[in-house]
């Protein structure tokens, strides 16, 4: 049985992925306009690049979710934590250069960061720490495949 902190991690982390997709959709036209202004030739590739990047990002995120929340992989937990740390550094850079989006796009981005932060915090709660220290990986719960 998985600890409450891991279940909460799952909820926050999967919500952050969904909110990230919403953010991508909200920023689609703004990004396309910026690319068209800076390099009209590159604008033709923008949809494929963003869609491909989003697909790879989701795949990596889902793999990290699975190995962290379902297989109790301490390595996946730390990779996820490092990725979160890098995203915070990116956020700080974006804020310092004045490039952070305003309005709805900014609200959605902040929501995604908060959900991701809550997810990472759940990974380091006492019950989660004990779960990651188990010698054998957890058996698959029946709920995993529901």
N, C-alpha and C positions, 0 to 999 in steps of 0.2 A: 504494500500500500504506500502511495506517495504522500509525503508530508504536505501540510496545508501551504507552506511557503512555496513549494514546487508547483502546486495547483495554481496559486496566485501568480507565480512567475509566468506560467503558461497563458493565463488570461491577459496579463499586462503585455507580454511580449507579442502574442498573436494580434492583439488590438493595435500595438504600435506598428506592426507590419501593415495592417489594413489602413491605418491612418496615413502611413507613408505612401501607400498607393493612391489614396485620395489626394495627398499633397502633390504627387506627380501629375495627376490629372488636372488639378487646379493650376499648376504652373506650366502646363504644356504650351499654351499660346504665348505666354511671356518668354519662355525659353526659345521658342521658335522665332519670335520677333528679334530677340537679341542675336541669335545666330544669323538671321537674314541681314541684319545691319552690319555685322562684323565680317561675314563671309557668305555671300549669297550662294556660292557653289556648295558649301557645306550644308546649307539648309535642306538640300535634297536628301541628305543622309540622316538628318536630325530624328525623324520618327523611328527609323530602324535602330539608331544608336540608343535612344532613350528607352524604347521598348525592350531591346536586348539587354541593356543595363539593368532595367527593372526586373526582367526575368531572371538574370543571374543573381541579382541581389536577393530576390525572393527565394530562389533555390538555396543559396547559402544560408539565409535566415532560417528557412525551414529545416535544413540539415542541422544547424546549430540547436534549434528548438528540440528536434527529435532526440539528438544525442544528449542534450542537457536534461530535458524533462522526462524522457522515457527510458533512457539507458544509463542515467546517472554518471555521465562522463565528466570527470573533473577537468579534463583537457578542453572539452567543448565549453564548459562554464568559463574557463579563463580566456579562451579565444573570444567568446561573446563579450566578456568584460573589457578586454583590450579594444575590441571594435567600438564599444560604447565610449571608452576613453578617447579614442581617435575622433569619434563623432563630436564629442564635447570640444576638443581642440579645434575642429573645423567650425563649430558653432561660434567659438570665441573669435576666431579669425574673421568670420562673416560679420559678426557684430562690430568688431573693431574697424572694419573697412566700410561699414555702412551699407552692406549689401544684403542684410537680412530683410526678407520681404515684409511688407506691412499688410494690414487688412486681414482678410480671411486666410490668405496663404500663410501669413505669420502665425495666426492663431492655430492653424492646423499643424504647422511645424513645431510650435511650442508644445502642443498636445502630444505629438509623437515623441519628443524628447522626454517629456514627463513620464509617459507610459514606459518608455525604455528604461529610464532611471529607476522607476518603481520595480520593474522586472529584475534588474540587476541587483537591487537591494534585497529582493526576496531570495536570491541565490546565496546570500551570505547570512541568513538567519540561522539560529542554532539548529533547528530541525533539518534544514537543508544541508548544513555542514555535516551533520551526522549521516545523512543519506548519501552524500557524495563520498564519505569515507568507507563505505561498505566494501568488503573484499570482493564480492561477486556482484555482477550487474543484476539489477532487479528483474524478476520475472515479468513478462508482459502481463499487464492488467487486462482483464476482460474488457474494461472500458476503453482501452487503447483502440480497439477495432469497432467500437460502437458508432 
